[in-house]
Amino acid sequence: MPTSASAADFKRKRSLIRPERSRLNRDHPTYYYTQHAAQQQMPVLPSTTGNNPTIYDHDDAGEGSSSAGVPVVRHSSRSSRPGRARNSAGESGAGAEENMFAPEDEDEYYDEDEEETDKGSPVSKSGALPGGSDQSSSVSPVPSPPVSKDDTAAARVDSRKRLPPPKRSHNSNGDKYKPPSLWQVYCSLVTFWAPSKVLSWCGMPAKARQSAWREKMGLISFILIIATFVGFLTFGFTETVCSAPALRLRINTVNNGYMIIQGRAYDLTRSKHPAAAGIPFGSNILYTPTDAGGQDGAGGQDGSFLFQNVNGNCKGLFLPTDNSSIPHDDDGNLAWYFPCKAFNQDGSSEPNYTWPYYNGYACHTSSLARESYYGLQITGEVYFTWDDVRNSSRNLVVYNGNVLDLDLLGWLDPSDIKLSTNRFNQLRDATDASEIRGTDITRLMTSSSDRHIAKCLTETIRVGSIDTDTIGCIASDVVLYVSLVFIVVIVMVKFFIAVIFAWFLSWRVGVNYSKSEKKRIAEIEDWADDIYRPAPHIVNAHNNGAGNRGSRFFPRTSRFTSPYANNERSRSRQRFPTTMASQSQSSTSHLIVPGSMYAHSRNDSSSNFYSSAASAYGFPAANSSPATGTMPYSTSTTSLNVYPNTRGREGAPADNESVRLSTVLAEDDDAIGNYYHDNVVPQPPADYKPFNFPLVHTMCLVTAYSESVEGLRTTLDSIATTDYPNSHKLIIAICDGLIRGAGNDMTTPEIVLSMMTDFSVPIEKVQPFSYVAVSSGSKRHNMAKVYAGFYAYDSETVDPAKQQRVPMLCVVKCGTPSEAGQAKPGNRGKRDSQIILMSFFQKVMFDERMTELEYEIFSGIWRITGISPDMYEIVLMVDADTKVYPDSLTKMISCMVYDPDVMGLCGETKIANKRQSWVTMIQVFEYYVSHHLTKAFESVFGGVTCLPGCFCMYRIKAPKGEDGYWVPILANPDIVERYSDNVIDTLHKKNLMLLGEDRYLSTLMLRTFPKRKQIFVPQAVCKTQVPDTFRVLLSQRRRWINSTVHNLMELTLVNSLCGVFCVSMQFVVVVELVGTLVLPVALAFTLYVIVIAIVRKPVPVIPLILLALVLGLPGVLIIITAHRWSYVMWMLIYLGALPVWNFVLPLNAYWKFDDFSWGETRQVQGGDKGHDEAEGEFDSSQIKMRKWRDFEREKRQVQQGGFPQAQSPGTWPVEN
């Protein structure tokens, strides 16, 4: 193609590098997702376990492969971990795929992070595999070649010669030397004065503890540097570049204690004049009447003619006349120019050419007089304003900042002085004509002769200087005003956007079915005053027809109408969003491949939930086609089949035949009936929309640690009694260890289990199962029990009329047998509790190997809900001391349903113990502003930086496109892998992972999905009890402030947030980070400004304006958006506690940067040790991981009364 044509067709794109061609390293936002996606498109290998496993010999692929490139299949009598894929030369190197997927070893956990190897490159759109092979179809696996008996025997011999791979411990990578980072070098330099031995003597013997202390000191020094810079920019910069000048006196205000000479004021109050004609010895000329100074003395007058500058720039311009009485020589040097008399500073004196005693009287021409004059100290400058210069009574002009009085040229005696040029007369005549009077003539006097004349005038008739600023002062003003504009713009924009959100946007978020929003807000305020106060009755307007006025007169239902029926007319007018349940009803959407182990029958509006045993319990009936309705976990059918690698083999079913999941289904009907709980809540049809939007299945995660019976009961009651249908709601409580809270008679797990009933498995028969915990050392191995049942109400707290059957799952982390004697067995932290659920959903979505615990969770959910866990799209995270308003869950879910781009949201948290103590009182306004100012502003741009863990909601997966595909969000490998990072070796990571895990999860979501939204939903409300003692508040805010600082540091590196440069969320994050770091000095600056404004003149107006904006606008926000005047009182209380918020709490937090415990917030019996210390080594062989189909196959075989036996792929039972 010609060059011109190419140039014409070329269009600039956002990036010249395609995303799939960008470098993919571990810091890439989609690194882990790409790895898992590549694994999903890999050909499914035959089983590597059992009595006679089939494995690919990658080591000899180059030698024993067929001409088609298919590696030789070998059989081994024992399990062996597959080796890495190698190139044709049999060596691992460039072009070889190292560790592309975790080996499917059923007996040992495999940790991918323990090997420092690069994983495969992303898969291209054409379906090419990372190893270079290309699949023509992503559905069909690569067929395995037939294997002869000789090859099998040879393979067995070869496999016996192989040595088992060495076991790796958790610190296998720690032996490698890593050079210190620049940050570590800086911290070492800052703490050079504290060697390790000294720190050991001070109670820090551990190396990690010393490193944390050094990093803390480095952060404190960095905070001091920033605070110093901010203080210098606020106060010191002006003092440096615009230092206070000498005393400046305005014209006509110079008093009698000064004399003006050449525009400068001299303090002569203590001067003594030598004896002279008409002047007594020792007299002060300021007050002594003289012929030169006047009858009242020379005080306050201009004495420039008493000390004239002669024979300088005026030489050759002022010439003596032929009969001049002024002494002069042949070179034209004159003794004086003007009569040596003082004149009034206002220019009202008339020329006087008389000499009282002799010619040259008072001209001070002697060398002694000149030296005395030169020795005088200048007191200050006399300045003119432009109004003074434009005074019509005087002929003043400005040249280079000097004010010249052209009227003084009239004091030249024409009989003694003649002018060499007529330019002086032209200037004076132009002045009389008001042509240049009161103007700046600097640009007019640009020729060499004019500049010479201007310099002469400056030496002779200068009366002062124009009132102007220096370059430094101008630069200082520029910096000050630019800072003012930025700060004012940020503050005002946040304020106005928060107001716009409150008035115009908040009510449009989600669904609003309340008759009176004001009435609802009043009820919420009353409800939030007491943690135990029950919520009012919520009426669903969509369900009772209140939303449609015509329904009052023309009923559209009868006693024969199904309660699940919807209005067909309203449904036809609106296209409802996509959900898992709604897709299952679509005739054009086949979302799961035939034979999926997650497939289960769905019922439509015309069928009963329990229509048949097979459909009731989620499995396809015999001789029937598989059901559809769940997500496509992979493009390969074999990745989901219970019996993989059977297609195309002898005895395998044809493509149009369904694969039977197990022989249990056809041979033992009782096994089907026992799989589900008898009290499973029936699932309504997908078109059932009680709130005018499709229902989605939601999990309500409650993380419990050391809460009391009342706290747990309050939380669980509020979730169970929400108005969201119980068929789409599941409560899952995770107890973080066998913990007994301070003052409790029972452990937390015992409290939770006492609030459950109708267990699917009796409590005494529940066994603990292993899983990989988020910890270090031997604590990476943990065990937990899974209890599946239903929530048990207390009739004293919940009216029996409101009690409904709600499925509930309880996971109790009980620890390994070696922890039995410890204080907190099983305790691994809140992040570990969240990872249990997040990792579970990741493995469900990607059909990956799961631990025994995850399989039990899978089975427990299926038993008590009747649906597969892959149907759940949303998870609500609630702390075990929070009470949720009845309709909050519905409002939050509606936001998720109506906007698939929303990946996370939070509601408003209100304080239930406002008046308990002064500590609780000062927190009310802070909670309100953090929600209705900060989060409201961030929500408009879809980037709420902190979704509080006490009350937030995340999307597990989201629909993608119109082809029925779903993408993981919370279950995304990039989220799960980074959030479950157990290598916490820096102070930064420890503050992120151990103290601010909830906020770090929000940060991870924004980093990984910058185009999606995290919003604030003010209609969703919860209440909680805040710390009521100052000691507990100190401990809580220490964690919150430190985690805020480190999470803001993380967000500053995210350049994909909305906006550009200073008009971006990233810039706002930087400003918030700096503002958080300088909080203590900001209070000191505030007090300094107030004091200076009182004692110094002129008043610093700009700092006072900033102070009024920062402190006043939140008060205006209260008046505009709050619904009760009591918040004005809370604001005043908050302002009175500013020293606590801006000084005490930040200083305490910064000094305890290296404290990673929860302190006084959660008191338990046994102390709080934290989770940052590694003990022992992690033995991965104790954790077994298999795919769900393998667990399920073994379980069903056991239920049949047989034992699991390995079978050849060609002999697996299939359905005819």
ROZALO-585477 format. One record per residue (C-alpha): residue in one letter; x, y, z. Coordinates in steps of 0.05 Angstrom, whole numbers, plus 5000, padded with zeros to 4 digits. Example, Ala and Ser with C-alpha at 12.3 -4.5 7.8 and 13.67 -1.06 7.14 Angstrom:
ROZALO-585477
A524649105156
S527349795143
***
This chain:
ROZALO-585477
M500050005000
P502850694985
T505551115041
S500451655029
A494751175034
S497550875098
A498251555128
A491151735109
D488251095139
F492251155203
K488151385262
R490951525330
K488551045383
R488751075458
S494950645457
L499450405401
I500649765440
R495149255442
P493348995511
E494748275491
R501748475469
S503548845533
R508648545580
L505248105630
N508848065697
R506447945768
D504748685777
H500048685718
P492748785740
T490448165702
Y496547715711
Y493247165752
Y486747175713
T490747075649
Q494246475679
H487746155701
A484546305633
A490445985598
Q489745375642
Q482445315625
Q484045265550
M489544755560
P487944045536
V485343655595
L490543135615
P488442435636
S488442265709
T495242245743
T492941855804
G490241165819
N492940465812
N494640545738
P494941295722
T495741565652
I500742135646
Y504142515591
D511642445591
H513743155578
D520942995589
D521142545527
A516042915486
G521143085434
E523542365427
G517241965434
S511942405405
S508142225344
S508742585278
A502642985296
G506143275356
V502042885407
P506442665465
V506941935483
V502241715538
R505241305594
H502040915650
S505040885719
S503440445778
R504241015826
S502541745828
S507742225802
R507742965795
P507943165722
G514243515701
R514744185668
A513244235595
R519644245555
N521444435485
S523143955429
A530343895454
G527843655520
E530544255558
S526844775597
G528245455567
A525645975520
G519645735484
A518045215537
E512045315583
E514345255654
N509145045705
M503245235662
F498344915708
A498444615777
P499043855776
E492743475792
D495743115851
E490142875895
D494442755956
E498443395964
Y497244135962
Y501244495909
D503145215921
E504645585858
D507746165895
E513245735922
E516645685854
E519646315823
T517846115752
D514646515697
K507846265677
G505146225607
S503446805563
P496146985553
V492046605503
S490546955438
K483647045410
S484646505358
G485245985411
A492645855405
L495545525466
P501245835504
G505745265484
G505045415411
S499644905393
D493245125363
Q486344855378
S481544865320
S475844815370
S476145045442
V470744535460
S473843885441
P480143645477
V486243385442
P484942635432
S489842165464
P493241655419
P492040915430
V496940595477
S499639905468
K501439425523
D508739465506
D508740205512
T505140145578
A510139655606
A515940075583
A512840685614
R512140325680
V519440135680
D521340855664
S516841135717
R519940705771
K526641015757
R524041715771
L525442025837
P519742375873
P520443125873
P523143415938
K518143725984
R518544475990
S517644856054
H514645536061
N521445876065
S524645536006
N524946195970
G527146586030
D534146306024
K535346705961
Y538947365973
K534947965953
P538348635948
P535349165994
S530649655962
L531650405962
W526450476017
Q530249976061
V536750346049
Y533351006068
C530550706132
S537450436150
L540551116140
V535251446182
T536350946239
F543950886234
W544351106306
A540650486330
P544549856313
S541349176319
K544549016385
V541649636417
L534749466391
S535548766420
W537049066487
C530749496480
G526148886473
M526448766397
P530648146387
A527147896324
K529848136258
A522848256231
R521148676292
Q527349096282
S525849186208
A518849416224
W521549916275
R526450196224
E521050266172
K516750616224
M522251126237
G523151206162
L515651356154
I515751846212
S521752206181
F518052226115
I511952516150
L516353046183
I519353216115
I512453306085
A509953706145
T516154146141
F515054266067
V507754436078
G509554906135
F515055236093
L510355316034
T504955616079
F509256086121
G516656026108
F516556116033
T513656816038
E518557016092
T524356756051
V522957035982
C519057646006
S522557846070
A519758436108
P522859076077
A525259676116
L520160156144
R515760416088
L512561096098
R507161356053
I507862056026
N504362596067
T504562136128
V511862246147
N511862596215
N516563116244
G521462606269
Y523962466199
M527162846142
I526262616070
I532462616026
Q532062335955
G525761945971
R528461626034
A526561786106
Y531961906159
D530561896233
L534262516259
T530862566327
R537462456362
S541962836315
K545963456335
H548063976285
P554864326290
A555065076298
A553365456234
A550466106212
G543666156243
I544365476276
P546665406348
F551564856368
G548264186386
S541464396361
N536763916324
I534964196256
L528363816258
Y525764286311
T530264896305
P527665466261
T532565596205
D532565986140
A533665336102
G528464926140
G523065426156
Q520265736219
D518165056249
G524564696231
A525864166178
G521963606210
G517463246161
Q520163636102
D523963426040
G531363626047
S533763345980
F536364035959
L540564076022
F544563465999
Q544563505923
N547562985876
V551563395827
N556363255770
G553762555758
N548762375705
C546863115699
K553763325678
G553163635610
L545663715616
F545664255669
L550564795646
P552565445680
T550666095647
D555866595628
N554567015689
S552666435737
S553666565811
I554565815824
P561865615830
H563965185771
D570164995731
D571964935659
D569564205656
G562564425672
N562564165744
L557664565787
A557464635863
W549864585865
Y543964605819
F537964825861
P537265315918
C539264955982
K532564986017
A527764466046
F520764426017
N514164106038
Q513163376023
D506463505991
G509763945937
S506264585959
S512664995968
E514165535917
P521165635887
N525666095929
Y532166345899
T534466795957
W540666645999
P540266866072
Y547566906090
Y551766736030
N551466365965
G551465615978
Y548665686048
A546165016074
C548564646011
H553264196052
T558664185999
S564564086046
S567663396051
L566063356125
A558763506113
R558362996056
E561562456098
S556662596154
Y550962536104
Y553561886076
G553961606147
L546661716162
Q542361076171
I536461016124
T530260896166
G525260746111
E522860856041
V517761376022
Y512661085974
F507061335931
T500960975911
W498161045841
D492761485869
D498161935898
V501761955832
R495462145795
N494262735841
S492463315795
S495663825842
R502563545828
N506463385766
L508862685782
V511362135736
V514361455747
Y520861195717
N523460505735
G519360515799
N522061195820
V517161765830
L519662415799
D516763105815
L517463515750
D515164135787
L521964155820
L525064335753
G522065015765
W526965115823
L532665175773
D534765905771
P535166075696
S540266615712
D545066085739
I543265445702
K541665325629
L539264675599
S543164355544
T536964045512
N529864265504
R527463565525
F526563795597
N521864335576
Q518063845531
L516963385590
R514763945634
D510164235580
A507263545567
T505963485641
D502364135641
A498063885584
S496463255624
E499362815570
I504062415615
R502262665684
G501062095732
T503661565685
D509761105678
I514561405627
T519460825629
R517460575560
L517261295534
M524461425553
T527660875513
S532761235469
S539861335495
S538962085504
D532362005539
R535261485586
H540861965602
I535862505618
A531662025660
K537661825701
C539262565713
L532162685736
T532562085783
E538762375816
T535863065826
I528263075832
R526662375860
V521562435916
G520061705930
S518361025899
I511960725873
D508360235917
T509959555885
D512258855904
T518858525891
I519757915847
G520057475908
C513657765936
I510257675869
A512556945866
S510156845937
D503357125919
V502956675858
V504556055898
L499656265953
Y493956405905
V495155785864
S494955375928
L488755745948
V485355605882
F487054865884
I484754775955
V478455195947
V476654835882
I477554155914
V473654345976
M468154695938
V467554155884
K467153615937
F461854015974
F457554175913
I458053475885
A456053185953
V450053655953
I448253455882
F448752725901
A444352825962
W439053225926
F438752945856
L442552285850
S441851885914
W434451755907
R435551475837
V440550955861
G437250265860
V429950165871
N425550625913
Y418950335934
S417450735996
K411151165996
S414451726035
E421951796035
K421752326090
K417651876134
R422651306122
I428551756140
A425151966205
E423851236222
I431151066208
E433551626254
D429051376310
W431250656297
A438550846299
D438251146369
D438450456402
I441949826379
Y436349386406
R430449796380
P426549386329
A425549646259
P418749886234
H414549476187
I416649556114
V411249556061
N413149335991
A409549805944
H411249375883
N408348765915
N401749065937
G400249485877
A401550155909
G406350335854
N400750305802
R394950775813
G390350405765
S390749775805
R386350085859
F380250075813
F381649495766
P384448885802
R388948465759
T389347855804
S384647345832
R384846775881
F387046335824
T393046775806
S399846505825
P403246925879
Y409446915835
A406047215774
N408347885748
N404948435709
E405948255636
R404748975613
S410149275657
R414748705639
S413948835565
R415549575574
Q422149455609
R428049015593
F430448725658
P437748605672
T441247945665
T441847475724
M443746745731
A436546545742
S433746965685
Q438846675636
S436745975654
Q429746135626
S432346405560
S431145945501
T436946245463
S442046225518
H445545565532
L450345755586
I453145085606
V456044535565
P452743845566
G454943415623
S456943955671
M457343725742
Y454244385765
A448144305720
H441544235755
S434544285732
R430944955733
N423545045737
D419645565700
S413345915718
S409045345696
S412544795734
N412744615807
F419144645846
Y418643925867
S416143665801
S420743055801
A426142765844
A431542915793
S429443635782
A428243745856
Y435143535876
G439043865820
F441143275776
P438743095706
A434042505705
A435941865670
N435341855594
S434242605592
S438343175565
P442343575614
A439644215641
T442144895624
G442445535663
T449245645694
M455445995671
P460445725621
Y466245575666
S470645385608
T470545315534
S472544595541
T467044095559
T471843625591
S473744125644
L466844035674
N465243315659
V465142845716
Y468742335673
P473742715629
N477342475567
T472041975545
R469642315482
G471741945420
R473841315457
E471040635455
G464940595499
A464341335506
P457741685492
A456542055428
D456142815426
N448542805427
E448342355488
S448742585560
V454042335607
R451242045671
L454242385731
S454841755773
T451741075780
V448741285846
L443341695811
A440741105772
E441540565823
D440040885890
D434141355893
D435041435968
A441741765955
I438142295916
G432942415969
N438142466024
Y442342965987
Y437843556002
H434943796068
D427543676078
N426444416095
V429644716033
V426245376014
P422945275946
Q425845685889
P420746145855
P420746205779
A425746665747
D420447155726
Y418347275798
K419948015812
P417048235878
F421148885877
N420449005802
F427448735787
P429948025777
L432147675841
V439347455848
H442146955897
T445947305952
M450447076008
C450647456073
L457547366103
V458247486178
T465247456205
A465347316280
Y471147356328
S469647516401
E462647826399
S457447726454
V450947346449
E447047996443
G451548266388
L451147636346
R443647556358
T442548276337
T446348196272
L443447526252
D436347746269
S437048366226
I439547956166
A434447406174
T428647896178
T430448316118
D424948366066
Y429148026012
P426347325996
N429346756035
S429746325973
H435246785948
K438646926014
L443846506051
I447246686116
I454346436123
A457746566189
I465246446195
C468046396266
D475346596269
G477846066318
L475445776383
I475246456417
R471846636482
G470447376484
A471447766548
G465347676592
N462447096551
D460546426581
M461146076514
T465946096457
T463946476394
P462645826354
E458245566410
I454246206409
V453246176334
L451345436335
S446245576390
M442846026339
M442045476287
T437244906281
D435344346233
F442444146218
S443543726156
V448843346195
P448443276271
I453343726307
E456943146340
K458242806273
V461343406238
Q468743296224
P474143816214
F477243886145
S483744196123
Y484844806081
V490445296064
A490045886111
V492646586099
S498446556148
S505746366152
G509545766173
S505845166201
K499545596211
R498345576136
H495144906151
N488645006187
M482344596198
A475144796201
K468344486210
V462244636167
Y455344636199
A449444696151
G442444836176
F437445406187
Y437246016230
A433945926298
Y430246546321
D429246786392
S421946946404
E423947486453
T427647886400
V423647716338
D416147666335
P414146956317
A409847246261
K416147506227
Q420146876234
Q421646526168
R426045956147
V432846226127
P438545756107
M444945856146
L451945576141
C457045626197
V464545516186
V468445426250
K475945486245
C478145006299
G485544926283
T489944316275
P490843816331
S497544146348
E493744786368
A489244446418
G493044716478
Q493945416452
A490046036472
K486546156405
P486445526364
G484445626291
N485046386294
R487846656229
G484647346223
K478747656186
R482347656120
D483046906123
S475546846136
Q474047266074
I479046866032
I475446216051
L469346466014
M472946835958
S477546255942
F471645785944
F467946185891
Q474146235848
K474945485847
V467545385834
M467745855775
F474145585744
D472844855763
E479544825798
R481944355852
M479044505919
T480644305990
E476443846031
L473544436069
E471444776005
Y468044145982
E464244106047
I462044826039
F459844665968
S455744065992
G452944436052
I450345006009
W447244525960
R443844136016
I440444716051
T438845155991
G437344655936
I441645035886
S448845005864
P453645525895
D455245775825
M448446105824
Y450546615876
E452447295845
I452947765905
V455847735975
L454048206032
M459448286084
V457248476153
D460948496219
A458048116277
D456248746316
T452249086262
K444649116254
V441849206184
Y435549586167
P430149116139
D429949396068
S437449546062
L439248886031
T433948975977
K436249675960
M443549455955
I441848865911
S437549295866
C443549735852
M447549125831
V442048865787
Y440449505751
D447749685738
P452249085721
D458349555723
V457549645798
M462549165830
G461949405901
L457849865945
C456650056016
G451050366057
E450950866113
T453150656182
K449651016239
I451751036311
A446950706359
N450150946424
K450751686408
R449651956478
Q453251416518
S459551836532
W463452426505
V467551936464
T461351706426
M458752416418
I464952666381
Q464252106330
V457152246306
F458952826260
E465252476236
Y461151876214
Y456152316179
V461352726141
S465352106120
H459051836086
H455352436060
L461452846039
T467252386024
K463551766000
A458152165965
F463452545925
E467251915907
S460751555889
V459152045834
F465451825798
G464451095816
G470851055857
V469250995931
T476050845960
C473650516023
L467850036029
P467549906104
G467749176122
C462249256173
F457049376118
C458749296045
M456948875985
Y461148585928
R459448265863
I462047555857
K461347535782
A458247975728
P454847835661
K459147985601
G456048135534
E449747835505
D452447135494
G451146895564
Y458246945591
W460247145660
V466647435686
P469247365758
I469648005799
L470647845873
A472447135853
N477547385803
P484247045812
D487747725812
I483547935872
V484047275909
E491447165897
R493447865918
Y488647905976
S491147226002
D498447425999
N501947106058
V508847396044
I508047996090
D515248216100
T514648976100
L511349486145
H507049716087
K504249016073
K503048886146
N498949516154
L495049336091
M493848596106
L493448566182
L490049226200
G486449496139
E484248876102
D477349146087
R480049786057
Y485449406020
L480148975987
S476849605961
T483649855935
L484849185900
M478149225866
L479549925840
R486449725816
T484049095780
F477549385752
P478650135741
K472850175692
R467749885740
K464350255797
Q464450265873
I458750695898
F455350935962
V447950775972
P445251236027
Q438450876028
A441850256055
V442850356129
C445749976187
K447350156258
T452949956304
Q455950126371
V462350536369
P467750546423
D465250896485
T472050966521
F477951376498
R482650786504
V478650356456
L477850946409
L485351046408
S486350316389
Q481050326335
R483350966302
R490550726304
R488550156259
W484050586215
I488951166206
N494950716191
S491050296142
T488350936109
V495351206099
H498050566068
N491850456024
L492251165998
M499551025982
E497250435940
L491950855905
T496951385886
L500250875841
V493750715804
N494051165743
S487850875711
L482851235756
C478251735723
G480752425705
V487352735682
F492753055723
C489953535775
V482853405751
S482852675770
M481352215827
Q488752055832
F490252775847
V484752785900
V487752165930
V494552495934
V491553105967
E487952666018
L494352286032
V498252926045
G492553196086
T492352566129
L499852576140
V500053306162
L493953286207
P497953426271
V501754016242
A495354256209
L492354376278
A498554746299
F498155176236
T490855316250
L492355566320
Y498155976293
V493856316241
I488556486293
V493656786340
I497157186285
A490457456261
I489257726331
V495958026347
R498958236279
K496958726226
P495358656170
V490858056182
P492657426140
V486157396101
I487656796055
P489356296111
L483156516148
I478956406086
L481755706078
L480455556151
A473255806145
L472055376082
V475054736111
L471254796177
G465055156153
L462854776091
P461554126128
G456954536173
V453354816112
L452854096086
I449453906151
I444354466144
I442954286071
T442753526072
A441453316144
H434253176164
R434953366237
W437653986270
S440953556323
Y446753456274
V448654186283
M449754036356
W453953426337
M458053866291
L459554356347
I461653786392
Y466153536336
L469454216327
G470854246401
A474353576395
L478853776337
P485153716379
V483252986390
W481852836317
N487553236286
F492953166338
V492252616390
L489552056347
P494352156287
L500452226332
N498651586369
A497551226303
Y504051456272
W508151276332
K505150576331
F506250436257
D509649786278
D503849546322
F499749046283
S495148796338
W487848976345
G489149266414
E483149426456
T478049366401
R476748616409
Q478248356479
V478847596485
Q480847116539
G487946936522
G490547596495
D491547876425
K497947646393
G496447836320
H497847426258
D504547686234
E509147176265
A511146526230
E511845896271
G514745256243
E514445026172
F508544896127
D507544166108
S503444176044
S502543416044
Q497243476099
I492443836053
K488943445999
M486143795938
R481743495885
K476643735836
W469443735855
R467743155809
D473142725842
F470442875912
E463442745888
R465042095853
E468541815914
K462842035960
R457441715918
Q461341075912
V461941055987
Q454441175993
Q453340575947
G456940145997
G463040045953
F469940335953
P472840825904
Q476640455850
A480840745795
Q478140545727
S480840575658
P477741125616
G475040615568
T471440235623
W467940815658
P460440695662
V456341125617
E449041185604
N446240835544
***
